[in-house]
Amino acid sequence: MAINADNDGRTRIREFVQENQLQQRMLVRGDGVGFQQYHLKRLPTVYFINRKGNVVGREAGYQSYEQLEKSLQKALK
């Protein structure tokens, strides 16, 4: 799932999703919801959720594909 952390309108977000061929669900609320409710300090921020639905990790800032893959594999163990 992706969370829109700023105030982009739904039209702009749909365009972004289509341009980048994203498949995940998008939370669109605006009003800086990502920064306020999810305590974001840097973008992007990725939360890793295990198979039981528990948050088991968080990576703030840009991560390479290899770094993300490693963190994901750790979360799924």
C-alpha positions in Angstrom: 0.0 0.0 0.0 1.2 3.5 -0.7 0.3 6.6 1.2 0.1 10.0 -0.4 1.9 12.2 2.2 1.1 15.5 0.6 -1.9 17.3 -0.8 -1.9 16.1 -4.5 -5.4 15.8 -5.9 -6.8 12.4 -6.9 -6.4 13.2 -10.6 -2.6 13.8 -10.2 -2.2 10.6 -8.1 -4.1 8.5 -10.7 -1.8 9.9 -13.4 1.3 9.1 -11.3 0.0 5.5 -10.7 -0.7 5.0 -14.4 2.6 6.5 -15.5 4.6 4.3 -13.2 2.4 1.2 -13.6 2.0 0.8 -9.8 -0.1 -2.1 -8.6 -0.5 -1.4 -4.9 -3.4 0.3 -3.2 -3.1 4.1 -2.5 -4.3 5.9 0.6 -5.3 9.4 -0.6 -6.3 11.8 2.1 -4.1 14.9 1.8 -3.6 17.3 4.7 -0.1 15.8 5.3 -1.7 12.6 6.7 1.5 10.6 6.1 3.7 12.9 8.1 1.3 13.3 11.0 -0.2 9.8 11.5 2.7 7.7 10.3 5.5 9.8 11.8 7.3 10.2 8.5 10.6 12.1 8.5 11.9 11.3 5.1 10.5 10.2 1.8 10.1 7.5 0.7 9.6 5.6 3.9 8.9 1.9 3.6 7.3 -0.2 6.4 7.8 -3.9 6.4 4.9 -6.0 7.6 5.3 -9.7 8.3 2.8 -12.4 7.4 1.0 -11.9 10.7 0.4 -8.2 9.9 2.9 -6.8 12.4 5.3 -4.0 11.5 8.7 -5.5 11.8 10.9 -2.9 10.2 11.1 0.6 8.6 13.5 2.1 6.1 13.5 5.9 5.6 14.9 7.5 2.5 16.0 6.0 -0.8 17.0 2.3 -0.8 18.4 0.3 -3.6 16.5 -2.6 -4.9 19.0 -4.9 -3.3 18.6 -3.2 0.1 14.8 -3.4 -0.1 14.9 -7.0 -1.1 17.1 -7.9 1.8 14.8 -6.1 4.3 11.8 -7.7 2.8 13.3 -11.2 3.0 14.1 -10.5 6.7 10.5 -9.4 7.4 9.1 -12.5 5.8 11.1 -15.0 7.9 
